Amino acid sequence: MAKRYLVLAMLASALWGVSYPLTYLALRLFSVNELIASSYLFSVSLLLIVLLLRGYDEKSIIKGLLISPVNYVLVYLYTELSGGVGGLTALLSSSYIVPLIIIEYVNNKCVNARYVISAVTLLGALYLLFQGYGDSMYIALILMVMNLVYTIALARVSDVDIINFIFGQSLGTLLISYLTMRNLAVPILIPNSYYYPLALAIIGNVVPYLLYAEAIRHIGPVETSLTSSIETISSLIASIPIQQLPTN
């Protein structure tokens, strides 16, 4: 059973990786907040259709709304950085795995050697892979903190329906992104370019968040977070048509 949810976590990471080159291409047509707002408009619409068929759970939606500011910051920063991640950003933004391992040690009074070895290997590989790109320690630290907060929040949220929870998160993210747009009168969708937001809604929002949240509930935050290496690999492979692989 645990292997099944590990596969779900790996699939979620792979989908997030594929969403990065899509975001890079979409930013030619949209500003950051326009892209977030339009993709989450599709996300909310798709989830709303599902909820019309299976029913609502108000408590789960409210909990999703409460975590949406953290999700918005994460989505905004990753969208802003799409196509230009440096070694420092890759290293620090993924190093939230380290405090997760420490928290697990405090709770269980034991160290899982596999987790430690995997975390060191992952973080070292990320830095070496992207070494040489210019980036900001400030942004990297914010990403690390937001990733940590989001993962811990998902691990501690209980008694929720995952679909309703992700619907609440998506709805809150949509509202925040729309309110932070400079011109509220800007149309959400640009004619003949809706396919980017729609693809990102499915590949970057709805499906991976559902899989990720489900995996954390069953195999824990550390095991789920260590699958982020798949995200890097799928991102590099999906980016081949638009940019060369890093020399390293």
Number of C-alpha atoms within 10 A of each C-alpha: 7 10 9 11 21 22 15 22 29 23 21 28 29 24 23 24 25 22 26 25 22 21 25 18 14 20 18 9 14 19 14 20 24 25 24 25 26 24 28 30 22 22 26 23 16 16 18 18 11 15 15 9 8 11 11 17 15 14 15 23 23 18 19 27 20 15 21 23 19 18 20 22 18 19 20 18 15 18 21 17 17 17 17 13 18 22 23 23 27 24 23 22 22 25 22 22 29 17 12 19 19 16 14 17 13 11 9 10 9 10 13 11 9 9 16 15 10 16 22 15 12 19 21 14 16 21 17 15 18 21 18 14 12 13 16 12 14 10 16 23 19 17 24 21 18 20 22 22 16 17 22 17 15 19 19 12 14 12 8 17 16 20 25 26 27 28 29 25 27 32 23 24 28 23 16 18 22 22 13 12 15 10 10 11 8 11 10 19 19 13 8 7 12 16 13 21 28 19 17 27 25 19 20 27 24 23 19 22 24 19 20 23 24 21 25 23 17 16 18 21 24 23 20 26 23 19 21 21 22 19 20 20 15 19 22 19 14 18 20 11 10 10 11 10 13 11 8 8
